[in-house]
Amino acid sequence: MKHTRVVLICLMLIAKASVAAEPMGAAEMSDRLRQELEVQFIDSTGLGFASFECDLPGDGSRPREFTCQAVDVEGDRFFYRIVFHDNGEAPLITTSQPVSQLNAAGLAALERPCLAFLNAFQREEWNEAYLELSKQFQADVSLSELEFVLAPLHQAIGKVEAINAELYTTPSPGLHGLEYALKTAGGEAVARFQLRFDDDENARIVAFLVTAEPGTALQAALLSASGIQTLSGLLGQAVVRIDAPLANLERLGDSVEGKVWLIDGSELAIRVAQFGSAHDLDGNDYRFQVLDVPWLINRYLVSTGATPSQINCPSRVAPDGGRIECMVTFEDGSERSIALARREGEYRLVE
């Protein structure tokens, strides 16, 4: 591609028979990845790796998502994002590199629409931002729809104080990606763009994401506000506060447990998990789950027309992978034992 330095195909799959299927420790997994990715890298560039490191946990567990950094023999850095699928298929691996390693003219051509979009976003000039979208994007999304998405986001993250291009990727042939770190009045944010060159050789935005950086105080604050609104509707009464370490949600598969406080003074145990497709531009999807067993049993029985007067459980939350058995007393004096088994945040009735 004449506009940028593209050194390798950035969408690759590892054979299912290796990393995806075999249980192995962190060190062995890192070694296996290095062997397989280096072969593909040499095929693409003719260069080998000088070093290769993965940010795997020290307890030997395999997270759903992690990153490896390779440095080739010429000193250039490349980042491999490895995301495992829930169904056990071979992981999806995408590659990015620092923008400093790109041809300056090519980078400038890609940055032009991104910077124009971000500057228009900062000034709340939605029409100017809209002009940087591709024709197909404009056909799918109206100006008013774009404003509907961007206006509350601008208000939430505050004034953008600094914009720094960091990473470049090519998710597929002809498709380019740029990632920016944003310093805002509200905290750290990130902007991701996917671009294609049109018939006039101008880069146009075909997809974008502006959001808080995962694992930051800003993201925790925005997620808390969203969770309060979501859970208030689910629980049938206003949620006053969420008490959970939401800033620990940084990658796909991460989860935390905590409590919500309701307007009547009661509290419920919850779990919040980060999830989403490995293919998503936005990996910041979150699922709020109620872990509180007495509440769940009461909700279930009321939905069947039963009227419980008392629910006694040895604890309010079942351990992950375990079960809990509760005794329910009904208004007519009858009793019934109900057991729930838990896997992650999901409960199953096993009475």
N, C-alpha and C positions, 0 to 999 in steps of 0.2 A: 504494500500500500504506500503510495508515494508521499502521504502527509506525515507519517510518523514512523518511528522505528518499531517494528513488530518483530520480536525475536522468537516467538514460539506460539503454537496454537494454545489458547488459554482455556479450553474446555476439554477435559480429559476424564476418562473413567479408568479406574484400577480394576483388574480382573477380579471377579467375584471369588475366585478360589484362594485369593491371598488375604488381604487385609480385611475384607468384608466378612469372610466366613470363619476364619480361624481365631479362637481366643488367644491373646498374647499380651505380654506386659508392655509398658510404655516404651522401654528401651528397644525391645524387639520390633514393636510397631514402627518406631522412628527409623530403625535400620532398614526394615522392609520397604517403607515408603521411599527412603533415599535411593535404594537400589532401583526401584521401578521408575521413579520420576527422573532419576539421572539418565537412565537409558533413553527415555523420551526426549529429555533436554538435549542430549548429545545428538540424537537424530535430527532435532530441529535447528541446532546452533553449531554443532561441532565442538562444543565446550563442555567440560565436566564441572562438577561442584568442588569448590575448595572447602566448604563447610555446609552443614545441614543440621538444623535444630528445630524441634517441635515443642510447643508449649503444652505438653501433656501433663496431667496431674501426677504428683509423686506417689500416690497410693496405687498406681497401676491400673486405675479404671480408665475406660475409654469414653470420653464425652461425645455427645452427638456432633459437636462442632469444635474444631481446633485449627490452629494455624502453624505452618512450618515455614521457616525462613532459610532459603538457600543463597549462598554466595558463590558465583561462578569463578573460574580461574582468572578472569580479568577484573574481578572485584565488584561486579554488578550484583545487586540484590534482587531477589524474587520471592514473593510470598504466595504460598499455596494454602488456600482455604479448603479444608476437608470437611464435608458434611455427610453424615451417615443417614440413610433413609430408615424410617421406622419398619419397613417391610424386609429389611435384611439385604436389600440389593447392594451392589457395589457402590461405594460412596461417590458423590459428585465432587470434583476437584476443579476449582477455578484458580487462575494465576493472575497476580497483579505485580506491578513494579513501581518504584518511586518515579514520579514525573520528571525528576532531574535526569533520568537516564534516557529521556526521549529527545528526538530531534527538536530543536527550539522552534523552528518554523511550523512543524507539525503540531506541537503542543499549543502554539499560539492559535492555530486554526481551530483546534478543538475547544480551547478555552473561551474564545470569543462569545459564542452563544451562552455558555454557562455563566460567565461574568456579567453579561448583559442581563440575564435572567435574575441573578442574585442581586444586582444593583437595582433592578426594577422592583424586586421583592422588598428590598430595604426601603424604597421610596413609596411603596404601596401603589405603584403604577402598573396595574394588572394588565392593561392593554399592551404595554411594552414587553412584559414577560410573555404574553400570549404570542407575540410576533416571533419569538425564538423557537416556537414549537414547529415540528414538521407539519406538512400539509395533512398527512394522515391523522396526526394527533389532533390538529384543529378540527378535522372532520368528525372526530369521535368525542371531543370535549369542547363545549362552548366557553366563551369568555366568562359568562356569569358562573358557570360551574367551576372554572379555574379560581375565580375570586372566592367562591364559597369554600374552597379548600384552603387557599393561601391566607385569607384575611384572619381567621381565628388562629392560625399557626403563627403568623407574624405577631399577633398580640401575645401569644403564649410564650414565645422564646425571647421577645424583646428585641431591642436594637442590635443589628449585626455590627460588631466593632472591628472584626478582622476576618479575612477570607484567605485561606491558604490551600492551594492545590497539593494533594499528597500522593494519590495512587492512580495508576492507569491500568486498564484491563481491556481485553477483547473477548467478551462473552461468546461471540460467534463471529464467523467471517463477515466483514463489513460493518460490524457493530462495535462501537468504541465506548468505553466507560471512563469517567473521571470521578474521583471522590475528593471532596473538600472538607477540611476542618474549619468550623465556624466558631468564632468567639462571640458570644452574644451577651446582652445585658443580663439574661437569665442564667447563663452558664454555657457549657460546651454543647455544640450541635454539630451535625454532619449533613452534607448535601451530596447526593449521588445523582449522576446524569448518565444516560445512555444516548448515544448520538449516531447518526448516519449522515453521510455526505449526499446532498441532493444533486440533481442533474447539472447545477451550476457550480458544483464543487464547493458548496457552502455547508458547513456542519450544522445540523438541525437537531433539536432535542426530541427524542422519541419516547423517553420515559424519564421521570425525575422523582427524587425523594428528598425532602428537607425535614429533619426531625432531630430530637435531642439525641446526643451520643449515649448509647447504652452504657449502663454502669456508672452514670453520673447523677449528681443531686438534681439536675434539671429533669432528667428522664424520670427519676423517682417521683418528683413533684407532679409532672404531667400525668404519669401513670396512676398516681394516687387520686388525682382529680377525676380521671376517666373511670377508675374503679369505683369510686363513690357513686357516680352517676349510674354505672351499670348495675352494681349490687343493690342500689336502692330500688330499682325496678324489679330485680329478681327476688329480693327478700320481702317486698311489699311494705316496707317502711324505710324512712330516711336513714342512711348511713352517715354518721357524724365524722368518723375518723377511721383510717386504716393504719394499723400498727404492724408493719412488716418491713424487713430489710430489702426494699425494692431496688436499691442501688446495686444489689448483688446480682441482678439479672442482666448479664452481659452477652450471652450467646444462646443459640438454639439449644434447648434441652435444660437450661438452668431453671431452677425452681426454688421458691422460698415459702416458708409457712409463717403465719401470723394470726392476727385477730382483726375483726371489725367491731366497732362500737356503734350500736344502734341508738336512735333518738330516745327510746324508752329506757336506756341505761343498760340493756343487756349486751352481751358480747358473743360472737361466734368465731370459731376457728376456721381459717381459710388457707388455701394454697394458691399461689400465683406462679404460673409456668410460662416461660417464653417458648413459643413454638412457631411453626410455619414451614413452608416448602423450601427445600434447598435451592430452588430456582428463583425464589422471590427476590426482587430488588430490595424490598423492605423485609428484613428479618425480625422486625420489632412487633410481632403479634403476641398478645398475651392472653392467657386463659385464667379466669378467676374461678376457683372451685371451693365450694363449702365443704369443710371436713367435719363439721360438728354433727356427730351421730344422732343425739337426741332430736335435733332440729330436723334432720333428714328423715328420721323415722316418723316424727309427727307429721311432716309434710306428706309423706307417702300414705300414711293411714287416713289422713283427712281427705286425700284425693280418692280413696276407696269408699268414703262415706262413713268410716269408723270415727269414734270420738274418744281418743285416749285422755285419761285424767292424770296419769303419771307415767313417766318413762325413766327407769332406773338403769344406768349403765356404769360399769366399773371405771370408765373414763370417757371423756367427751370425744376423743379422737382415737381411731384404731391405728396401730403402727403400720407403716408401709410394708406390704407383703403379709400382713397378719389379719386377724379378724377380731370382732368384738361382739359379745352377746348381751342383749338388754332385755329386761323384763318390763312388759307394758301392762298397765292396769287400766281397764276401761270403766266408763261411767256405771255400767251395770255390775261392776265388781269382778268381772272375769279377768283372767290374766293370759298373757301370751308371750312366748319367748321369740325374739327376733334377733337374728345374727346377720352382721354385715361383714364382708371381706373387702379389704382395700388393696388396690394396686396403684401406686402413685396417688393421684388425686381422685381416682374413680372407685366408687363403692358398688358392691354387688350383693343383692339379697341372697342369703344362703340358708335361711331357716328351713 
